[in-house]
């Protein structure tokens, strides 16, 4: 077996073992509230390991990137992601179903960054390290300054996200029409995106801290998925800047 695949799978198994030890009750199988913060980050760790396992496996099997990303296949992948993502938010009482959907969604997300890994390895790893450092720093800030985030943040973050999406749609349209030339506007949007999703990291980390104190029915998959999506968006925008 390819060593990269072996170690990434080993990381998943190690994370899974720690989760079984720390987060599960049996008969029936369900999450418990003990070690809430640790369990949330264990799921984040496994999520990242699944991403790398998917990338290493695609690379090892020598799949043609152009085959994956032809117009029809790309549309199907996007459609499936849009369908599966809401399903990952189902109640944790559907334990096995929720985990299968979660693994499937993360694996499909990973496919979209495979071309960067395949053809721009230096940029991929440099962006990954930059993203990792930023996420760690923002998470530490959230734990150190636990009064930094207020409930009002949610409104401003959602509004910023909507504005960002509309701006990106406008950029695509204007670029196709030839009104915008070059990458200056796109890179400016990437810098703004990094700021927005950095704020989401702080907010979602604070949510983990808050829910750890008020835990009733924990859902570590959803908690980790929020941070993972923030991280994924920061990574892709850091990559856009470096290209």
N, C-alpha and C positions, 0 to 999 in steps of 0.2 A: 504493500500500500504506500502511496505517496505520503511522505513524512508530514507535509503541511496538513493534509487531510486527516492523518492520524492524530496529530496534536490538537487540531480544532475539534474533532469528535471527542477526544479525551477531555477537553475543556467542557464540552456539553455534558458529558457523563459526570464529571466532577461537580459541576454546578447543580446537576439534577440530584446527585447524592446529598449535597448540602441542603438543598430545598426539602427533600424528603425528611432529613433530620431536623430541620428547623421550622418548617411551615405547614406540615400536614397532620391532620387527624384522620383516622380511618374508621370505617363502619358507622356512617358512610364516609367516603373520602372527601375531604374539604380542607380549605385553608383555615388556620387559626391565627390569632392576632399577635402571638408572641414573636419577638424579633421582626417586627413589621418593616422597619427601615432596611435591615439586613436582607430580608427576603425580597424586597422590591429591587434591590441592587443585584441580588443573585440572578433574578430574572433578566435584568438588563445585561448582566455578564453573559448569560446563556444566549440572549438575543444576538449580541455581537459575535459570539462564537458561531451561531447559525449562519450569520452573514458571511463570515470568512469560510466556513465549510462549503457554502454554496458557491462562492467565488473560486475556491481551490478546486472543487469538483468540476465546475464548468471548464476551467482551464485545463485540468488533467485529461478530460475527455475530448479536448480539442474541438469543441463545438464551434461551428462557424458563426461568428458574431452577426454577420450580415443576414444569416438565416433567421436568427432570433429577432432581429430588429427590422425585418421587412415590414412594410406598412400594415399588412393584415395581422401579422403576429404581434406587433407592438400594440395595435388597437385592442386585440384580445387580452393581452397582458394588463393593459390599463383598465379595461372593463372588469376583468376578474378581480383586480385589486380593489376597485370601487365596490364590488359586490361583497368581497370577503371581509374588508375592513370593518363594516358595521356589524358583521356577524361575530367578530372577535370580541365585541362589547357585550355579548350575552352574559347572563348570570353565571358566576363561577360554580354554581351547583351542577351545571352541565360540564363537569370537570374534563372529561376526555375530549369531548367535542370542542370545547373552548381551546384546549391545548393544540389539537390538530389544526384548527383554523389559524391559531397564532403562529405556529411553525410554518404553515403554508404561506401566510401573508408575508412573513419576514423573508422567506426564501424567494418569493416573487419580487419583493422590493429589491433584494440583492441583485437580481438579474439586471436591473436598470443601471447599476454602477459597474457592471462587469466590463463594458468596453474601456472604462478608465483604467481598471486593473490590468486588462489585457494589453492595451497599447500605450498606456502612460503610467507605467509602474512607479516611476520616480515621483510624479505628481500625486499619484494615489497615496503612497506611503507618507509623503510630506504633508499632504492635506489631512490624512488620518491622524498624524501626530499633532498637528496644529489644532484639529478639532478636539482631540483627546485632552490636550492641555487646557483649552478654553472651557470645556465641559467640567473638568475637575475643578478649575479655579472658580467657576460660577457656582458649582455645587457647594464648595467650601464656603463661599461667601454667603450662600443661603443658610447654611448651618450656623455660621458665625453671627450673622445678622438676621435672626429669626423674626424680628419685627420689621424687616425691610419691606415685605410684601403685605398689601392690604387687599380686601375684597374688590376694591375698585379697579385693580389691575386687570381683572378678567375682561371688563368692557373695553378698555383701551387696547388690550392685546388682540381681541377679536376684531375690533375696528381696524387696527394696523394690519392684521392678516388679510382682511378683505381688500383694503387699499393696495396692499402688496400684490395680491392676485390680479386685481384689475390692472395694475401698472404693468405686470408681466404680460398679460394678454394684449395690452396696448402696444407694448414693445415688439411683440411678435408680429402684430398687424402692420405697424409702421415700418418695421424692417423689411417685410415682404413687399410693401409698397415703395420701398426705396427712399422713404422720408428720413429714416434714421440709417446712417452708415457708420461702420466701424463698431467697436465693442465698448466704447466709453459709457454709453447709457446702460448697457447690460451689466457692466462691472459696477456701476453706481448702484443699480438695483441689488446686486449681490452683496455689497457692503451694507445696504439698508436691511436686507434679509438676514444677514448675520446678526445685526443688532436686535431685530425683532425676535428671532429665535433664541438669542441669548437671554432675552427677557423672559421668554417662555421657559427656558431651562430653570431660571431662578424661581418662577412662579410654580412650575410643576414639582420642583424639589421641595418648595415650601408646602405644597399640597401633601406630599409624602409625610413630611414632619407633622403636619396638622392631623392627618388621618391616623398616624401612628398613636396619637394621644386620644383619639375619639373612636378607635376601631371597634366595629361591631361585626360587619361581614366583609372581611378583607378581599381585595381582588388585586393580587400582585401583578398579574399579567397586564391589566389596564394601566396600573401605575408605571410599570417599566416601559410599556409601549408609548406612553406620552413622552418620556425622556428620549426614547429611541428615535421617535419621529422628529423631535427637536434636533437631535444629534445628526440625523440623516440630512436634514435640511441645511444645517450649518456646514456639514462636509461638502455637499454638492455646491454650495455657494463659495466656499473656500476654493474648491477646485476650479470653478468658473473664473475666479480672480487670477489663479495661477496659470491658466491656459494661455 
